[in-house]
Amino acid sequence: MSFSDMVRHCYQADLDGIKSNGLFKEERSIHSPQSSDIEVEFPIGSTVRKCINICSNNYLGLSSHPQVIAAAHAGLDARGYGMSSVRFICGTQDIQGNWRTG
C-alpha cells in the first residue's frame, strides 16, 4: 500500500507544523547503562557526550547492579526472553504466581 503524494504532503505539513511549534520530540540514542549520568548522541549523528540523566526510573541505580544483571541472565537461561504475547492470550507462567484470589 502506498500513499498518494497529496496524502504525503498533508502529513509532511502537519509534521512541519509540529516541529515549528517546538512540539516534536527527537529521540536520543543512549550509549551507556542508565544511571545518574549517561552518554548520549543527540541529535542523532552528533558526537556522543555525557549528560545528567533526570528522566530515568532507575532511582536506586539497580538496573545496572551486578546482582540484578546476574538474576536477569539466570531468568533468560531458564525461560527465554519472556512471553510471546500478552498474558490474556497465552497464559500466565508459573513463576509469575497466581494473580487471582479465591
C-alpha positions in Angstrom: 0.0 0.0 0.0 1.4 3.4 -0.9 0.1 6.9 -0.1 -0.6 9.4 -2.8 1.6 12.5 -3.0 -1.3 14.6 -1.7 -1.6 12.4 1.5 2.2 12.6 2.0 2.1 16.3 1.6 -0.6 16.6 4.2 1.3 14.5 6.7 4.5 16.4 6.0 2.8 19.7 6.5 1.4 18.5 9.9 4.8 17.3 10.9 6.4 20.6 9.9 3.9 22.5 11.9 4.5 20.3 15.0 8.3 20.9 14.6 8.0 24.6 14.1 5.9 24.9 17.3 8.6 23.1 19.2 6.4 20.1 19.9 8.3 17.4 18.0 10.3 15.0 20.2 13.6 13.9 18.8 14.9 10.6 20.1 18.2 10.4 22.0 20.5 7.4 21.4 21.8 6.3 24.7 25.3 4.8 24.5 25.8 3.7 28.2 24.0 2.0 31.0 21.4 4.2 32.6 22.4 5.9 35.8 22.6 9.4 37.2 24.8 10.3 34.2 24.7 8.8 30.7 26.4 9.1 27.4 24.0 10.3 24.6 24.0 11.0 21.0 21.6 13.9 20.5 20.7 14.8 17.9 21.3 11.6 16.1 24.6 11.9 14.1 26.3 14.2 16.6 29.2 13.5 18.9 28.5 11.3 21.9 28.6 13.3 25.1 27.9 12.9 28.8 24.9 14.5 30.4 22.9 14.3 33.7 20.0 11.8 33.4 16.9 13.2 35.2 14.3 11.1 33.3 15.1 7.6 34.4 13.1 5.3 36.6 16.3 3.9 37.9 16.3 5.9 41.1 18.2 3.4 43.1 20.7 2.5 40.4 19.6 -1.1 40.4 19.2 -1.6 36.7 22.9 -2.0 36.2 23.7 -3.6 39.6 25.7 -6.8 39.1 23.3 -9.0 41.1 20.3 -7.7 39.2 22.1 -8.4 35.9 23.0 -11.9 37.1 19.4 -12.6 38.0 18.2 -11.4 34.6 20.7 -13.7 32.9 19.5 -16.6 35.1 15.9 -15.9 34.1 16.9 -15.7 30.4 18.7 -19.0 30.7 15.8 -20.7 32.4 12.8 -19.2 30.5 14.0 -17.4 27.4 13.0 -13.8 26.6 9.6 -13.7 28.2 6.2 -14.4 26.9 5.4 -14.5 23.2 2.2 -12.5 23.7 0.1 -10.9 26.5 -1.0 -13.0 29.5 -4.6 -12.9 28.3 -3.7 -14.7 25.1 -1.0 -17.2 26.1 -1.5 -17.6 29.8 0.5 -16.9 33.0 3.8 -18.6 33.7 4.0 -20.5 37.0 6.9 -18.2 38.1 4.6 -15.2 37.9 2.4 -16.6 40.6 -1.3 -16.9 41.0 -2.6 -13.4 40.4 -6.2 -14.4 41.1 -7.7 -14.6 44.5 -10.2 -17.2 45.6 
